[in-house]
């Protein structure tokens, strides 16, 4: 069955500024009209406090990484908040417990098993997603591994064959299906003394194979907008608390000191030209197009984004409202829209802004998820030659320096420099401190490597298939966003 029959995410969340947990807020899964097994489409053009949150989370990682414990801790935490928690069991473990053994199969049988495994995963997830969409309380759906995990155990040729044979596409299966991916690094990498095969009868991998499977699994999700990689540089309890904090912040729940998590996105200016593609680790490239829309209120920014790969696109509309008064709230609404809505709304494009075109390259380096935005020629001289590298990190200043890709020439950190926000870059009338050919008018600094500061990968981002509200002091925005809607 085609994944195109799956529910699509379309909702929103709220947070408060007083440190308390937010009340149940609007969020719902939109379900495609051609499905006969799920509720009809619910439009969310306005906020409704009676609607609820449904959040799809994939918990993945190598063998003995803490997924079972992490799932239990997540469930307890959210159930204590009054949420309903559904746990989608790991499909492979379920099948293997029935007597299936890979060594007993030839290559053709193994390939067919993997294809059927994905189909079973789709069916199992559909059951839980549909139940969650009809739930009358906030609902977290935890998937013990997701569709893309299966690709770690097959060649690219076989994967491409499965996509073609079943009418699937990677953007739907990877990007549009889940709100967030959390990868827990195997204890075989950094906590070897705790690696064992005794806790799971289906686990037979040695340390070296466990590390390789961890790497493959991590790589399989490269391209998803919201990935958090949690390694073993801390003790296990801290690792689990970081995991819970990452989910809370992306949804918009204030966990305060209970999870001890601070977060800030980092943005770096990169000097071109870039090295050859062969120098990069395995990566995924996406085409991204941004258009700002006309707004009758100067305090409101409205933007369309389409993001795609190989002709498959997802579309998003984002609105940010700000207030200059002290201690006022800053509200951002986001919703996934259809291609038809995108074309209709594009007629409201603001002529004061250029359309922004860029290629986004997503890759992993030193167990850190990077997004490299390469701005394309579009009649906007300020974007010509501009390259920005973005990441989230929990590491200290010195630790992060060693984790920045050495094959890129980092000029400096520009996280707080307004002229590098995309809203400013798109303006046709150049503002003060504007950029020409990838540099500010007053820029006179030499390239450096590793200029950074401590931050966290658990910033409050909500998956692009959702509408949400962010509040004072927290940047609950898309990884390409910063001070303005990007």
C-alpha positions in Angstrom: 0.0 0.0 0.0 1.3 3.4 -0.9 2.5 5.7 1.9 0.5 8.4 0.1 -2.5 7.0 1.9 -0.9 8.0 5.2 -2.2 10.8 7.5 -0.3 14.1 7.0 0.8 16.3 9.9 -0.9 19.7 10.2 -1.3 21.3 13.6 0.0 23.8 16.0 1.2 24.1 19.6 1.6 26.8 22.2 4.0 27.7 25.0 3.8 30.1 28.0 6.3 32.6 29.2 5.9 32.0 33.0 7.8 28.7 33.0 4.7 26.6 33.5 3.6 23.8 31.2 1.2 25.0 28.5 -2.4 23.9 28.5 -3.6 21.5 25.8 -3.5 23.5 22.5 -4.4 23.1 18.9 -2.9 20.4 16.8 -4.3 17.7 14.6 -3.3 15.4 11.8 -4.8 16.2 8.5 -5.7 13.0 6.6 -5.8 12.8 2.9 -9.1 12.8 1.2 -8.5 9.6 -0.8 -8.2 7.4 2.3 -11.2 5.4 3.4 -9.8 4.3 6.7 -9.1 7.5 8.5 -11.1 10.6 9.6 -11.8 13.4 7.1 -9.5 16.4 6.7 -9.5 19.0 9.5 -8.5 22.5 8.4 -6.6 24.5 11.0 -6.6 28.0 9.6 -7.4 29.4 13.0 -6.3 28.5 16.5 -8.8 26.5 18.6 -7.9 25.7 22.2 -10.1 22.6 22.2 -7.9 20.9 19.6 -5.0 18.7 20.7 -1.4 17.9 19.9 -0.4 14.7 18.0 3.3 14.3 17.8 5.1 11.6 15.8 8.5 10.7 17.1 11.1 8.2 15.8 13.5 6.8 18.4 16.3 5.1 16.6 20.0 4.3 17.0 22.5 1.4 16.9 22.3 -1.7 19.1 22.4 -1.2 22.8 21.9 2.6 22.6 19.2 3.1 25.2 16.1 3.0 23.0 14.1 0.7 25.3 14.9 2.7 28.5 14.5 6.0 26.6 11.0 4.9 25.4 9.9 4.0 28.9 11.2 7.3 30.4 9.6 9.3 27.6 6.3 7.5 28.2 6.3 8.1 31.9 7.3 11.8 31.5 4.5 12.6 29.1 1.9 10.4 30.8 2.6 12.4 34.0 1.7 15.5 32.0 -1.6 14.1 31.1 -0.7 13.0 27.6 -1.8 9.8 25.9 1.3 7.9 24.7 1.3 5.2 22.0 4.3 3.1 21.5 4.8 1.5 18.0 6.9 -1.7 18.6 10.0 -2.4 16.5 8.7 -4.4 13.5 12.0 -6.3 12.9 12.1 -7.6 16.5 8.5 -8.7 16.3 9.2 -10.7 13.1 12.5 -12.1 14.3 10.9 -13.4 17.5 8.7 -15.5 15.2 11.6 -17.6 14.0 12.9 -15.6 11.1 16.7 -15.7 10.8 18.7 -13.8 8.2 21.5 -16.5 7.9 18.8 -18.9 6.7 17.9 -16.7 3.8 19.6 -16.2 0.4 20.0 -12.6 -0.9 16.8 -12.6 -2.9 14.9 -13.7 0.2 16.6 -11.1 2.3 15.6 -8.4 -0.1 12.0 -9.5 -0.3 11.9 -9.7 3.5 13.1 -6.1 3.8 10.4 -4.9 1.4 7.7 -6.7 3.3 9.2 -5.4 6.6 8.6 -1.8 5.3 5.1 -2.6 4.3 4.4 -4.1 7.7 5.9 -1.0 9.4 3.6 1.3 7.3 0.6 -0.7 8.3 1.5 -0.8 12.0 2.2 2.9 12.1 -1.0 3.7 10.2 -2.9 1.9 13.0 -1.3 4.0 15.7 -1.4 7.3 13.8 -5.1 6.9 13.1 -5.8 6.1 16.7 -3.8 9.2 17.8 -5.7 11.4 15.4 -8.9 10.5 17.1 -7.6 10.8 20.6 -9.3 13.5 22.8 -6.1 14.4 24.6 -2.6 15.4 23.6 -0.9 12.4 22.2 2.7 11.3 21.6 3.4 8.4 19.2 6.8 6.9 19.8 8.0 4.7 16.9 10.7 2.2 17.9 12.6 2.8 14.7 11.1 4.3 11.5 10.8 3.4 7.8 14.3 4.7 6.9 16.0 2.4 9.4 15.4 -0.4 7.0 17.6 1.2 4.4 20.6 0.8 6.6 20.4 -2.9 5.9 20.2 -2.8 2.1 22.0 -1.4 -0.9 21.0 1.9 -2.6 20.1 -0.1 -5.7 17.6 -2.3 -3.8 16.2 0.8 -2.0 15.7 2.6 -5.3 14.0 -0.5 -6.7 11.6 -0.7 -3.8 10.7 3.0 -4.2 9.9 2.5 -7.9 8.1 -0.8 -7.5 5.8 0.4 -4.7 5.3 4.0 -5.9 7.0 5.4 -2.8 9.3 8.4 -2.6 11.9 9.2 0.0 10.5 12.7 0.8 7.2 11.2 2.0 8.7 8.3 3.9 11.5 10.3 5.5 10.6 14.0 5.7 6.8 14.2 5.8 5.9 11.2 7.9 7.5 12.0 11.3 7.8 15.2 13.3 11.2 14.4 14.8 14.0 11.9 14.7 16.1 11.1 17.8 19.2 9.0 17.2 20.8 7.5 20.3 24.4 6.5 19.6 25.2 2.9 20.4 27.1 2.3 23.6 29.7 0.4 21.4 30.8 3.9 20.4 32.0 5.8 23.5 30.6 3.6 26.3 32.0 0.2 25.3 32.1 -1.1 28.8 28.3 -1.0 28.9 27.7 -2.8 25.5 26.2 -6.2 25.8 23.9 -8.7 24.0 22.3 -10.1 27.0 19.4 -7.7 27.3 17.9 -8.5 23.9 17.8 -12.0 22.5 17.6 -10.6 19.0 20.9 -8.7 19.4 23.9 -10.6 18.2 26.2 -7.9 16.9 29.7 -7.5 18.1 31.2 -4.0 18.9 32.6 -3.3 15.5 29.4 -4.3 13.7 27.3 -2.4 16.2 29.3 0.8 15.4 28.9 0.2 11.7 25.1 -0.3 12.0 24.9 2.8 14.1 26.7 4.8 11.4 24.4 3.4 8.7 21.3 4.1 10.7 22.3 7.6 11.4 23.1 8.2 7.8 19.7 6.8 6.7 17.9 9.8 8.2 20.1 12.5 6.7 17.7 14.9 5.0 15.0 15.0 7.7 14.5 18.6 8.9 14.6 17.7 12.6 17.2 15.2 13.8 18.8 15.1 17.2 21.9 12.9 17.7 22.7 12.1 21.3 26.1 10.5 21.9 27.8 9.0 24.9 30.0 12.0 26.0 27.8 12.2 29.2 26.6 9.6 31.6 23.5 7.5 30.5 21.0 9.4 32.7 22.1 12.7 31.3 21.8 11.2 27.8 18.2 10.2 28.5 17.3 13.6 30.0 18.7 15.3 27.0 16.5 13.1 24.8 13.4 14.1 26.8 14.4 17.8 26.7 14.8 17.6 22.9 11.2 16.4 22.5 9.9 18.9 25.0 11.5 21.8 23.3 10.5 20.9 19.8 6.9 20.5 20.9 7.0 23.7 22.9 6.9 22.4 26.5 8.8 24.3 29.1 10.7 21.6 31.2 12.6 24.2 33.2 15.5 22.9 35.3 14.1 19.4 35.5 15.9 18.6 32.2 18.7 21.2 32.5 18.7 22.0 28.8 19.6 25.3 27.2 19.4 25.7 23.5 20.5 28.0 20.7 21.1 27.5 17.0 24.5 28.5 15.6 25.1 29.9 12.2 28.5 30.3 10.5 29.6 32.2 7.4 31.5 29.9 5.0 34.0 31.1 2.4 33.7 29.6 -1.1 34.3 27.9 -3.3 33.2 24.7 -1.7 35.4 21.6 -2.1 34.4 18.8 -4.5 31.4 16.7 -3.5 33.7 13.7 -3.0 35.3 15.6 -0.1 32.0 15.7 1.8 30.7 12.8 3.8 27.5 11.2 2.5 24.9 13.9 2.1 21.4 14.8 0.9 20.8 17.9 -1.3 17.5 19.7 -1.3 16.1 22.6 -3.4 14.5 25.3 -1.2 12.5 28.3 -2.4 11.3 31.1 -0.1 8.8 33.8 -0.9 7.6 36.6 1.5 3.9 37.6 1.2 2.3 40.9 1.5 1.2 41.8 5.0 -1.0 44.7 6.0 0.7 44.9 9.4 4.4 45.8 9.5 4.7 43.7 12.7 3.7 40.5 10.9 5.9 38.5 8.5 4.4 35.9 6.3 6.4 33.5 4.2 5.9 30.5 1.9 8.5 27.7 1.7 8.8 24.8 -0.6 11.4 22.2 0.0 12.0 19.3 -2.3 14.2 16.6 -3.8 14.0 14.8 -7.1 10.8 16.6 -8.0 9.0 15.7 -4.7 8.0 18.8 -2.7 6.5 19.7 0.7 5.0 23.2 1.2 4.7 25.3 4.3 3.2 28.7 5.3 4.6 30.5 8.3 3.5 33.7 10.0 5.4 35.6 12.7 3.8 38.3 14.8 6.0 40.5 17.0 5.4 43.4 19.4 7.9 46.0 20.4 6.5 46.4 23.9 8.8 45.1 26.8 8.1 41.6 27.9 5.6 41.1 25.1 5.0 37.7 23.5 6.4 36.8 20.0 4.0 34.4 18.3 4.8 32.2 15.3 2.2 30.1 13.5 3.2 27.4 11.0 1.2 25.0 8.9 1.8 22.5 6.2 -0.2 23.3 3.0 -1.1 21.6 -0.2 0.4 22.4 -3.6 -2.9 24.0 -4.6 -2.8 26.3 -1.6 0.8 27.1 -2.2 0.0 28.2 -5.8 -3.0 30.3 -4.6 -1.1 32.0 -1.9 1.9 32.7 -4.1 -0.2 35.3 -5.9 0.2 37.4 -2.7 4.0 37.5 -3.1 5.5 40.8 -1.8 7.3 42.7 -4.6 9.5 44.3 -2.0 11.3 41.0 -1.5 13.3 38.8 -3.8 12.4 35.2 -4.1 15.2 33.3 -2.3 16.6 30.1 -3.9 19.1 27.9 -2.2 20.5 24.4 -2.2 20.5 22.8 1.2 23.1 20.1 1.9 22.5 18.0 5.0 25.3 15.8 6.3 26.7 14.3 9.5 30.2 15.0 10.8 31.6 14.0 14.1 28.1 12.8 15.1 26.8 16.3 14.6 24.0 17.2 12.1 24.9 20.1 9.8 22.9 22.0 7.2 24.8 23.9 4.6 22.7 26.6 2.8 24.2 27.5 -0.6 22.4 30.5 -1.9 21.7 30.5 -5.7 21.8 33.4 -8.2 18.4 35.0 -8.3 19.0 38.7 -9.3 19.9 39.4 -5.7 23.5 40.5 -5.4 23.5 40.1 -1.6 22.9 36.4 -2.0 25.5 35.8 -4.6 28.2 33.5 -3.3 26.6 33.4 0.1 27.1 30.1 2.1 25.9 29.6 5.6 26.5 26.6 7.9 24.0 25.8 10.6 24.0 23.4 13.5 22.8 22.7 17.1 25.3 21.5 19.6 25.5 20.7 23.3 29.3 20.8 23.3 31.5 23.4 24.9 33.4 26.1 23.0 36.6 24.1 22.7 34.8 20.8 22.0 32.8 22.4 19.1 35.9 23.8 17.4 37.1 20.2 16.8 33.7 19.2 15.5 33.3 21.8 12.7 34.0 20.3 9.3 37.7 20.8 8.5 37.0 20.7 4.7 35.0 24.0 5.0 36.6 27.4 5.5 34.7 29.0 8.4 34.9 32.8 8.3 33.1 33.5 11.6 29.9 32.9 13.6 27.1 35.2 12.4 24.2 33.8 14.5 23.2 37.2 15.9 24.1 39.3 12.9 20.8 40.6 11.5 22.0 41.1 8.0 22.4 37.4 7.6 18.8 36.7 8.5 16.9 35.7 5.4 14.2 38.4 5.8 17.0 41.0 5.4 18.7 39.1 2.6 15.4 39.0 0.6 14.8 42.8 0.7 15.2 44.5 -2.6 16.2 47.8 -1.0 19.5 47.1 0.7 19.4 47.8 4.4 22.3 49.2 6.4 25.1 46.6 6.8 23.8 44.7 3.8 25.6 41.9 2.1 27.2 42.0 -1.3 28.6 38.8 -2.8 28.3 36.9 0.4 30.0 39.7 2.6 28.7 42.6 4.6 29.7 46.0 3.3 31.9 46.6 6.4 33.2 43.1 6.6 37.0 42.9 6.9 37.8 39.7 8.8 40.0 36.8 8.0 38.8 33.2 7.8 38.9 31.2 11.0 38.0 27.7 12.0 35.9 26.7 14.9 34.6 30.1 16.1 31.7 29.0 18.3 30.0 29.0 21.6 28.2 26.5 23.7 24.7 25.6 22.6 22.4 22.6 22.2 20.9 20.4 19.4 17.7 20.4 21.4 16.4 23.7 20.3 12.6 24.2 20.2 11.8 23.2 16.7 8.6 21.7 15.5 8.5 19.5 12.4 7.7 21.3 9.2 4.4 19.5 8.8 3.0 21.4 11.7 1.8 24.8 12.8 3.0 26.0 16.2 3.4 29.0 18.4 6.7 30.1 20.0 6.9 32.4 22.9 9.4 34.9 24.2 13.1 34.0 24.5 12.8 30.6 22.7 13.5 30.2 19.0 10.9 27.5 18.1 11.6 27.8 14.5 12.8 25.9 11.4 16.5 25.1 11.3 16.9 27.6 8.5 15.2 30.3 10.6 16.7 32.7 13.1 15.8 36.2 13.9 13.3 36.5 11.1 11.1 34.0 9.3 13.5 32.2 6.9 
